[in-house]
Amino acid sequence: MDTLTAQGLWQKNVDLSALTSTRTGGCCDFFHAPMTIEALLEDLERARSLSIPVTVLGCMSNVLVSDRGIAGLVISTRAVKGIEIKGDLVIAACGERLDAVINKALDHNLAGLEELGGIPGTVGGATWGNAGANGLEVGDRFFYSDYITASGKLRRMPSYCDAFSYRSSPFEEGDTILCTAFRLQPLGATAQARVRKEAFKAKRIERGQFKYPCAGCFFRNPPGMSAGALIDEAGLKGLEHGGAMVSPYHGAFIVNASSATSRDMYELAEIVRAAVEKRYGITLEYEVRLLGDF
């Protein structure tokens, strides 16, 4: 283990609060941000050989990391970049920002992802969680993903797989997405598509998504309903607990308003869930991934 850190491969006891979009969370035992898919595969193989638990994350925008940290190795894929255009396919490495992929597609007169404009996060995370907005989900444009299983087997998830659903994908716990191919629509000109994409992004900014550190939507929408609307109607917008607050702009967002801890954010989320359940008889489910011990 000391050899690994001495060689500069993995860092020890890295404070994840500097990396998470909530600006909260504790340390991990080991941390690495590989710059290539080959280096990512080496990390996974090394961890398997040492029986070290692995948590693979992108830009850490849809997670809440425990203040007690995460055991084992945390791999951030945010530096694993690369976008390739093949006809109407846009093939993006797992660490590419989704917004960058949309821009690259439009540069090549390929449209179809504009509704996802402004979603923070990487291709790997967006594919894993079937990210969506404005009526479009990643699964709607998914063609294939290359990924590696927990046992180290390289696989391709094809487009005919119909297992994508609301904020859910066919990938299993322990699978690591390496790249995703999107099948898009060729256009003669993309000026209008660019305007639409920027409008969706501006809408996110206008509703205050980036005003405070946050993980994005904390709660999934119940079938046929809006979690944000339920929270708003329950009078919970602006509710504070410790340094955490229910966003005054969007009820489904729990934000770090003033030096919050992950525990503050989690406890406030539980207060919100209890209030909504008491008023409507609906139990909100988490959209964010809770990592570590809460």
C-alpha positions in Angstrom: 0.0 0.0 0.0 2.8 2.4 0.9 4.4 1.5 -2.5 1.3 2.7 -4.3 1.4 6.1 -2.6 5.2 6.4 -2.9 5.0 5.9 -6.6 2.5 8.7 -6.8 -0.3 6.4 -8.0 -2.8 7.0 -5.3 -3.0 9.8 -2.7 -3.8 9.0 0.9 -6.5 10.6 3.1 -7.8 13.1 0.5 -10.4 15.6 1.8 -13.4 15.1 -0.6 -15.1 18.3 0.5 -12.9 20.2 -1.9 -14.1 18.1 -4.8 -17.8 17.5 -4.2 -20.4 19.9 -5.6 -21.9 20.3 -2.1 -18.5 21.3 -0.7 -19.1 18.8 2.1 -17.9 15.3 3.0 -14.9 13.6 4.7 -11.8 11.9 3.6 -11.2 8.7 1.5 -8.5 6.3 2.3 -7.0 6.6 -1.2 -7.8 8.8 -4.2 -6.8 8.9 -7.8 -7.9 10.9 -10.9 -6.6 8.9 -13.9 -6.2 10.8 -17.2 -6.9 7.9 -19.6 -9.2 4.9 -19.8 -6.1 2.7 -19.6 -5.0 4.3 -16.3 -8.6 3.9 -15.0 -8.5 0.2 -15.9 -5.1 -0.1 -14.1 -6.6 1.4 -11.0 -9.5 -1.0 -11.0 -7.3 -4.0 -11.5 -4.9 -2.9 -8.8 -7.7 -2.4 -6.3 -9.2 -5.8 -7.2 -5.8 -7.5 -6.6 -5.5 -5.8 -3.2 -9.2 -6.4 -2.3 -9.7 -2.7 -1.8 -13.3 -1.3 -2.2 -13.7 1.2 -5.0 -16.0 4.1 -5.5 -15.9 5.5 -9.0 -17.2 9.1 -9.4 -17.3 11.8 -12.0 -17.4 15.4 -10.9 -19.2 14.4 -7.8 -22.3 16.5 -8.5 -25.1 14.0 -7.7 -23.7 12.5 -4.5 -23.7 13.3 -0.8 -20.5 12.1 0.8 -20.6 11.3 4.5 -18.6 13.5 6.9 -17.0 10.3 8.0 -15.6 9.8 4.5 -15.5 6.8 2.2 -13.5 3.6 2.8 -11.2 2.4 0.2 -10.2 4.0 -3.1 -12.2 6.8 -4.7 -11.5 7.2 -8.4 -12.5 10.5 -10.1 -13.0 10.1 -13.8 -13.2 13.9 -14.4 -9.8 13.9 -16.2 -10.7 11.0 -18.6 -11.5 13.0 -21.7 -12.2 12.4 -25.4 -15.0 12.9 -27.9 -15.2 11.1 -31.2 -17.7 11.7 -34.0 -18.6 8.8 -36.3 -21.4 9.7 -38.7 -24.4 10.4 -36.5 -22.7 8.9 -33.4 -21.0 11.0 -30.7 -18.8 8.8 -28.6 -17.7 10.4 -25.3 -15.3 9.2 -22.6 -16.8 8.8 -19.2 -15.1 12.0 -17.7 -16.4 14.4 -20.4 -18.8 17.0 -19.1 -22.3 16.4 -20.6 -22.5 20.1 -21.6 -19.2 19.8 -23.5 -20.6 16.8 -25.4 -23.6 18.7 -26.5 -21.5 21.6 -27.7 -19.2 19.2 -29.7 -22.2 17.5 -31.3 -23.6 20.8 -32.4 -20.2 21.8 -33.8 -20.6 18.8 -36.1 -24.3 19.6 -36.9 -25.7 16.8 -34.7 -28.7 17.6 -32.5 -30.8 15.8 -30.0 -29.3 16.4 -26.6 -30.1 20.2 -26.2 -32.7 19.6 -23.5 -29.9 18.4 -21.2 -28.0 21.7 -21.5 -26.5 22.9 -18.3 -26.8 19.6 -16.4 -23.7 19.4 -14.2 -21.9 16.1 -14.4 -20.0 13.7 -16.5 -21.0 11.3 -19.3 -20.4 8.3 -17.0 -22.5 9.6 -14.2 -25.2 10.9 -16.5 -25.4 7.5 -18.2 -25.4 5.6 -14.9 -28.2 7.7 -13.5 -30.1 8.2 -16.7 -29.9 11.9 -16.2 -32.8 13.9 -17.7 -34.4 17.3 -18.0 -37.2 19.0 -20.0 -38.7 15.7 -21.1 -35.5 14.1 -22.4 -33.3 11.4 -20.7 -29.9 10.1 -21.6 -31.5 6.7 -22.3 -33.5 8.4 -25.2 -30.3 9.0 -27.1 -28.2 6.1 -25.8 -26.6 3.8 -28.5 -24.1 1.9 -26.5 -21.7 2.0 -23.5 -18.4 0.2 -23.1 -18.0 -0.7 -19.4 -16.1 -3.0 -17.1 -17.8 -5.2 -14.5 -16.8 -5.6 -10.9 -15.0 -8.8 -11.8 -12.9 -7.1 -14.5 -14.8 -8.2 -17.6 -15.0 -5.7 -20.5 -18.6 -5.5 -21.8 -20.7 -3.4 -24.2 -24.2 -2.4 -23.3 -26.1 -2.2 -26.6 -28.9 0.2 -27.6 -31.6 -2.5 -27.8 -31.4 -2.8 -24.0 -34.7 -1.3 -22.8 -33.9 -1.3 -19.1 -33.5 2.5 -18.9 -36.2 4.1 -16.7 -36.7 7.2 -14.7 -33.2 7.9 -13.1 -32.3 4.3 -13.6 -30.1 2.4 -16.0 -29.3 -1.2 -16.7 -25.8 -1.0 -15.2 -25.2 -3.0 -12.0 -23.5 -2.0 -8.8 -19.7 -2.4 -9.4 -19.9 -1.7 -13.2 -17.7 1.2 -14.4 -18.7 3.0 -17.5 -15.8 3.8 -19.8 -17.5 5.6 -22.6 -21.0 6.2 -24.1 -22.1 6.6 -27.7 -25.2 8.8 -28.4 -27.1 8.5 -31.7 -28.1 12.0 -32.8 -29.9 13.7 -35.6 -27.9 15.3 -38.4 -28.9 18.9 -39.2 -28.1 21.2 -42.0 -27.6 24.1 -39.5 -27.6 24.0 -35.7 -28.1 27.7 -34.9 -31.7 27.1 -33.6 -30.6 24.0 -31.7 -27.8 26.1 -30.0 -30.3 28.7 -29.0 -32.5 26.0 -27.5 -29.6 24.5 -25.6 -28.5 27.8 -24.1 -32.1 28.6 -23.2 -32.3 25.3 -21.2 -29.0 26.1 -19.5 -30.1 29.7 -18.7 -33.3 28.3 -17.2 -31.1 26.3 -14.7 -29.2 29.5 -13.8 -32.3 31.6 -13.4 -33.8 29.1 -10.9 -30.7 29.4 -8.8 -29.2 26.0 -9.3 -25.7 27.3 -9.2 -26.2 30.0 -6.5 -25.2 27.7 -3.7 -23.2 24.5 -3.5 -25.5 21.6 -4.0 -25.8 18.1 -5.4 -28.6 18.9 -7.8 -32.1 17.5 -7.2 -32.1 15.6 -3.9 -35.4 13.8 -4.5 -37.0 11.9 -7.4 -40.3 13.0 -8.7 -43.1 10.6 -7.6 -45.0 9.2 -10.5 -47.0 11.9 -12.2 -45.9 14.5 -9.6 -43.1 17.0 -9.0 -41.1 16.6 -5.8 -40.2 20.3 -6.0 -43.9 21.3 -6.2 -44.9 19.1 -3.3 -42.1 20.6 -1.1 -43.1 24.1 -2.2 -46.8 23.6 -1.5 -45.8 22.2 2.0 -44.2 25.6 2.7 -40.7 24.2 3.0 -38.8 26.4 0.6 -36.1 28.3 2.5 -36.3 26.0 5.5 -32.9 25.9 7.2 -31.1 23.3 9.4 -27.6 23.9 10.5 -25.8 25.3 7.5 -28.2 23.6 5.0 -31.3 25.1 3.4 -34.1 24.0 1.1 -33.4 26.2 -1.9 -35.7 29.2 -2.2 -35.6 28.7 -6.0 -36.4 25.0 -6.3 -37.9 22.9 -3.5 -36.2 19.6 -4.5 -32.7 21.2 -4.0 -31.0 21.0 -0.6 -28.2 23.5 -0.7 -25.1 24.4 1.4 -26.1 27.8 2.4 -23.5 28.5 5.1 -20.7 26.1 5.9 -23.1 23.1 6.0 -21.9 19.6 6.7 -23.2 16.5 4.9 -25.0 15.6 8.1 -26.8 19.0 8.0 -28.0 18.4 4.5 -29.0 14.8 5.2 -31.0 15.7 8.3 -32.7 18.6 6.5 -33.6 16.2 3.7 -35.1 13.8 6.3 -37.1 16.7 7.8 -38.5 17.5 4.3 -39.4 13.8 3.6 -41.2 13.5 6.9 -43.2 16.7 6.3 -44.2 15.7 2.8 -45.2 12.2 4.0 -47.3 13.7 6.8 -49.1 16.1 4.6 -49.5 14.1 1.4 -48.9 10.5 2.4 -46.0 10.3 -0.1 -42.5 9.2 0.7 -40.0 11.0 -1.4 -37.1 8.9 -2.6 -33.6 10.2 -2.9 -32.1 11.0 -6.3 -28.7 11.7 -4.8 -26.4 8.8 -3.9 -25.6 8.7 -0.2 -22.0 7.6 0.1 -20.5 6.4 3.3 -22.0 6.1 6.8 -24.9 8.4 7.6 
